[in-house]
């Protein structure tokens, strides 16, 4: 019985060390815009992002993931990543990609988070991109089909 417990603890310890050493690198690598563009369905968005003025210096995750706390960030990064991989690898990518309700809420919260000083005294009920169309992938100069 002691042998099984010892082997189990060693296995858990080794897996824990592997996770501690690899997960941060994986999370960092999958946060890079070039990784997002590695799925061919996102190539046009990647090209458009590169033409999006000041926002071209921001990474995809800065707008497309929640930033209220680290737990929410990593949970949604994992969920969205798994969903995107499933949709891509199952061949279920729609012709037109649209942000979900949750994605729109995250995008709006991130606009307000980054531009808090500028929007402190205005009504925040409207989606920022309803007026600022040039920040979206579709209207940033290179994207025609979204």
C-alpha positions as CSV (number, residue, x, y, z in Angstrom):
1,X,0.0,0.0,0.0
2,X,2.9,2.4,0.9
3,X,4.4,1.8,-2.5
4,X,1.2,2.8,-4.3
5,X,0.9,6.0,-2.2
6,X,4.6,6.8,-2.8
7,X,4.3,6.2,-6.6
8,X,1.1,8.3,-6.7
9,X,2.8,11.2,-4.8
10,X,5.8,11.1,-7.1
11,X,3.6,11.1,-10.2
12,X,1.6,14.0,-8.8
13,X,4.8,15.9,-8.0
14,X,6.3,15.3,-11.4
15,X,3.1,16.4,-13.1
16,X,2.9,19.4,-10.9
17,X,6.5,20.4,-11.8
18,X,5.8,19.9,-15.5
19,X,2.7,22.0,-15.2
20,X,4.5,24.8,-13.4
21,X,7.3,24.8,-16.0
22,X,5.2,24.6,-19.1
23,X,1.8,26.3,-18.5
24,X,3.2,29.8,-18.1
25,X,5.1,29.4,-21.4
26,X,2.0,28.0,-23.2
27,X,-0.1,30.8,-21.8
28,X,2.4,33.4,-23.0
29,X,2.8,31.8,-26.4
30,X,-1.0,31.6,-27.0
31,X,-1.4,35.2,-26.1
32,X,0.7,36.5,-29.0
33,X,-1.3,37.9,-32.0
34,X,0.7,35.7,-34.4
35,X,-0.7,32.6,-32.6
36,X,-4.3,34.0,-33.0
37,X,-3.6,34.4,-36.7
38,X,-2.3,30.8,-37.0
39,X,-5.9,29.7,-37.8
40,X,-6.5,30.7,-41.4
41,X,-9.9,32.0,-40.6
42,X,-8.3,34.8,-38.5
43,X,-5.8,35.9,-41.1
44,X,-8.0,38.8,-42.3
45,X,-8.6,40.0,-38.7
46,X,-4.8,39.8,-38.1
47,X,-4.1,41.9,-41.2
48,X,-6.8,44.4,-40.3
49,X,-5.5,44.6,-36.7
50,X,-2.1,45.6,-38.1
51,X,-3.7,48.5,-39.8
52,X,-5.7,49.6,-36.8
53,X,-3.6,52.6,-35.7
54,X,-2.8,52.8,-32.0
55,X,-4.7,49.6,-31.4
56,X,-2.1,47.7,-33.6
57,X,0.2,47.9,-30.6
58,X,-2.3,46.0,-28.4
59,X,-2.4,42.2,-28.4
60,X,-5.7,40.4,-29.2
61,X,-6.0,39.3,-25.5
62,X,-6.0,42.9,-24.3
63,X,-9.4,43.5,-26.0
64,X,-10.9,40.0,-26.3
65,X,-10.4,38.7,-22.8
66,X,-11.8,39.9,-19.5
67,X,-9.4,41.7,-17.2
68,X,-11.4,42.2,-14.0
69,X,-9.2,39.5,-12.3
70,X,-6.7,36.8,-13.2
71,X,-9.1,34.0,-12.5
72,X,-11.7,35.3,-15.0
73,X,-8.9,36.0,-17.5
74,X,-7.5,32.5,-17.4
75,X,-10.9,30.8,-17.3
76,X,-12.2,32.7,-20.4
77,X,-8.8,32.3,-22.1
78,X,-9.2,28.5,-21.7
79,X,-12.9,28.4,-22.6
80,X,-12.6,30.6,-25.6
81,X,-9.4,28.8,-26.8
82,X,-11.0,25.4,-26.5
83,X,-14.2,26.7,-28.3
84,X,-12.1,28.3,-31.1
85,X,-10.0,25.1,-31.5
86,X,-13.1,22.9,-31.7
87,X,-14.9,25.2,-34.2
88,X,-11.8,25.4,-36.4
89,X,-10.8,21.7,-36.3
90,X,-14.3,20.5,-36.7
91,X,-14.8,22.6,-39.8
92,X,-17.7,24.5,-38.3
93,X,-16.3,28.0,-38.9
94,X,-19.0,30.3,-40.1
95,X,-18.6,32.4,-43.2
96,X,-19.0,35.5,-41.1
97,X,-17.5,35.7,-37.6
98,X,-19.5,37.7,-35.2
99,X,-18.8,38.5,-31.5
100,X,-21.1,36.7,-29.1
101,X,-23.0,38.7,-26.4
102,X,-20.3,37.8,-23.9
103,X,-17.5,38.9,-26.3
104,X,-19.3,42.2,-26.8
105,X,-19.5,42.7,-23.1
106,X,-15.8,42.0,-22.7
107,X,-14.8,44.3,-25.5
108,X,-16.9,47.1,-24.1
109,X,-15.5,46.6,-20.6
110,X,-12.0,46.7,-22.1
111,X,-12.6,49.8,-24.1
112,X,-13.7,51.5,-20.9
113,X,-10.8,50.1,-18.8
114,X,-8.2,51.3,-21.3
115,X,-9.9,54.7,-21.9
116,X,-11.3,55.3,-18.4
117,X,-10.1,58.8,-18.2
118,X,-11.5,59.8,-21.6
119,X,-14.9,58.2,-21.0
120,X,-15.3,59.1,-17.3
121,X,-18.0,61.7,-17.9
122,X,-19.9,60.2,-20.8
123,X,-22.8,57.7,-21.0
124,X,-21.4,54.2,-21.5
125,X,-24.6,52.4,-22.6
126,X,-23.7,52.4,-26.3
127,X,-21.1,50.1,-27.6
128,X,-17.9,52.1,-28.2
129,X,-17.5,50.7,-31.7
130,X,-21.0,51.9,-32.8
131,X,-19.3,55.3,-33.2
132,X,-15.7,54.3,-33.4
133,X,-16.1,52.0,-36.4
134,X,-12.5,52.3,-37.5
135,X,-11.3,50.3,-34.4
136,X,-13.1,47.2,-35.5
137,X,-11.5,44.6,-37.7
138,X,-14.1,45.2,-40.4
139,X,-13.5,48.9,-40.8
140,X,-9.9,49.2,-39.9
141,X,-8.9,49.3,-43.6
142,X,-8.3,45.8,-44.5
143,X,-11.3,43.6,-43.6
144,X,-14.2,43.5,-46.0
145,X,-16.3,40.4,-45.1
146,X,-17.1,40.7,-41.4
